[in-house]
Amino acid sequence: MIAIVAVERNWGIGKDGDLLVRLPKDLAFFKESTMGNITVMGRRTAESLPGNRPLPGREAIVLTRKTGYAFGDAKVVRSAEELLSVVSGSEKDVYVCGGGQIYEMLLPYCDRCLVTRIDADIASDTSFPNLDAMEEFEVESKGEPVSENGFTYRLFVYRRK
Ligand SMILES: NC(=O)c1ccc[n+]([C@@H]2O[C@H](COP(=O)([O-])OP(=O)(O)OC[C@H]3O[C@@H](n4cnc5c(N)ncnc54)[C@H](OP(=O)(O)O)[C@@H]3O)[C@@H](O)[C@H]2O)c1
């Protein structure tokens, strides 16, 4: 699995159920990366999507503990184990798309993390694990800085050692 996330300087990812900033080029990168593949997200992140429906062109899987839950045409799973059995054998890439609970739960299954690092301190109430503090991950590549909407950010690809 591959985690894909945008973080501020302290690895914050969201506040009050929403993203921290709107970065259209980064959203385009997210779209390009995930298109045609499998996206996995928690119920809260799924319900924050535009139009409150799964992202088009991608196979959507939503994690919830609720019974009888439906989210458009997404597959709904109730545990990491069920998720793993649903995606096993798929030839598509599996992108872990958040939010905080789901990143934390599925990071042990991710061998790559595509991290857009925003060079700003932005107040957050949800975060991604600090990969720089984890022995298991190393930086594989760093993209060029991009400036948009008053923010500068760059893509870091982390790889499991
Ligand atoms: N910066 C980024 O790249 C990025 C990306 C995505 C999201 N975000 C942000 O992250 C925030 C949302 O994150 P969050 O942590 O509050 O919520 P979340 O991870 O999106 O979803 C949490 C929900 O997932 C379900 N869940 C969690 N663990 C589960 C398990 N073991 N088995 C089955 N279901 C499980 C539960 O759903 P039920 O309550 O239905 O049981 C839980 O309430 C928002 O602010 C969002 O904007 C940021």
PDBQT file of the ligand as one rigid body, heavy atoms in Angstrom, charges set to zero:
ROOT
HETATM    1  N1  LIG A 201      -3.883  16.366   4.570  1.00  0.00    +0.000 N 
HETATM    2  C1  LIG A 201      -4.303  15.248   3.998  1.00  0.00    +0.000 C 
HETATM    3  O1  LIG A 201      -3.666  14.739   3.093  1.00  0.00    +0.000 OA
HETATM    4  C2  LIG A 201      -5.573  14.607   4.483  1.00  0.00    +0.000 A 
HETATM    5  C3  LIG A 201      -6.064  13.470   3.839  1.00  0.00    +0.000 A 
HETATM    6  C4  LIG A 201      -7.230  12.878   4.335  1.00  0.00    +0.000 A 
HETATM    7  C5  LIG A 201      -7.893  13.420   5.429  1.00  0.00    +0.000 A 
HETATM    8  N2  LIG A 201      -7.384  14.534   6.012  1.00  0.00    +0.000 N 
HETATM    9  C6  LIG A 201      -8.052  15.127   7.177  1.00  0.00    +0.000 C 
HETATM   10  O2  LIG A 201      -8.113  14.166   8.239  1.00  0.00    +0.000 OA
HETATM   11  C7  LIG A 201      -9.240  14.484   9.056  1.00  0.00    +0.000 C 
HETATM   12  C8  LIG A 201     -10.096  13.251   9.257  1.00  0.00    +0.000 C 
HETATM   13  O3  LIG A 201      -9.331  12.255   9.929  1.00  0.00    +0.000 OA
HETATM   14  P1  LIG A 201      -9.962  11.457  11.177  1.00  0.00    +0.000 P 
HETATM   15  O4  LIG A 201      -8.831  10.752  11.845  1.00  0.00    +0.000 OA
HETATM   16  O5  LIG A 201     -10.809  12.383  11.988  1.00  0.00    +0.000 OA
HETATM   17  O6  LIG A 201     -10.979  10.443  10.483  1.00  0.00    +0.000 OA
HETATM   18  P2  LIG A 201     -10.772   9.287   9.346  1.00  0.00    +0.000 P 
HETATM   19  O7  LIG A 201      -9.495   8.557   9.613  1.00  0.00    +0.000 OA
HETATM   20  O8  LIG A 201     -11.019   9.853   8.016  1.00  0.00    +0.000 OA
HETATM   21  O9  LIG A 201     -12.033   8.361   9.658  1.00  0.00    +0.000 OA
HETATM   22  C9  LIG A 201     -12.221   7.844  10.948  1.00  0.00    +0.000 C 
HETATM   23  C10 LIG A 201     -13.310   6.811  10.901  1.00  0.00    +0.000 C 
HETATM   24  O10 LIG A 201     -12.832   5.614  10.273  1.00  0.00    +0.000 OA
HETATM   25  C11 LIG A 201     -13.457   4.507  10.851  1.00  0.00    +0.000 C 
HETATM   26  N3  LIG A 201     -12.442   3.634  11.436  1.00  0.00    +0.000 N 
HETATM   27  C12 LIG A 201     -11.333   3.975  12.139  1.00  0.00    +0.000 A 
HETATM   28  N4  LIG A 201     -10.650   2.885  12.528  1.00  0.00    +0.000 NA
HETATM   29  C13 LIG A 201     -11.345   1.817  12.070  1.00  0.00    +0.000 A 
HETATM   30  C14 LIG A 201     -11.170   0.417  12.152  1.00  0.00    +0.000 A 
HETATM   31  N5  LIG A 201     -10.114  -0.118  12.812  1.00  0.00    +0.000 N 
HETATM   32  N6  LIG A 201     -12.068  -0.380  11.563  1.00  0.00    +0.000 NA
HETATM   33  C15 LIG A 201     -13.139   0.134  10.914  1.00  0.00    +0.000 A 
HETATM   34  N7  LIG A 201     -13.366   1.461  10.790  1.00  0.00    +0.000 NA
HETATM   35  C16 LIG A 201     -12.485   2.287  11.373  1.00  0.00    +0.000 A 
HETATM   36  C17 LIG A 201     -14.414   5.043  11.910  1.00  0.00    +0.000 C 
HETATM   37  O11 LIG A 201     -15.658   5.242  11.254  1.00  0.00    +0.000 OA
HETATM   38  P3  LIG A 201     -17.064   5.171  12.045  1.00  0.00    +0.000 P 
HETATM   39  O12 LIG A 201     -17.069   6.323  12.989  1.00  0.00    +0.000 OA
HETATM   40  O13 LIG A 201     -18.070   5.294  10.949  1.00  0.00    +0.000 OA
HETATM   41  O14 LIG A 201     -17.100   3.827  12.714  1.00  0.00    +0.000 OA
HETATM   42  C18 LIG A 201     -13.785   6.360  12.260  1.00  0.00    +0.000 C 
HETATM   43  O15 LIG A 201     -14.689   7.308  12.833  1.00  0.00    +0.000 OA
HETATM   44  C19 LIG A 201     -10.003  15.612   8.362  1.00  0.00    +0.000 C 
HETATM   45  O16 LIG A 201      -9.618  16.862   8.922  1.00  0.00    +0.000 OA
HETATM   46  C20 LIG A 201      -9.489  15.500   6.936  1.00  0.00    +0.000 C 
HETATM   47  O17 LIG A 201      -9.595  16.722   6.223  1.00  0.00    +0.000 OA
HETATM   48  C21 LIG A 201      -6.247  15.130   5.569  1.00  0.00    +0.000 A 
ENDROOT
TORSDOF 0
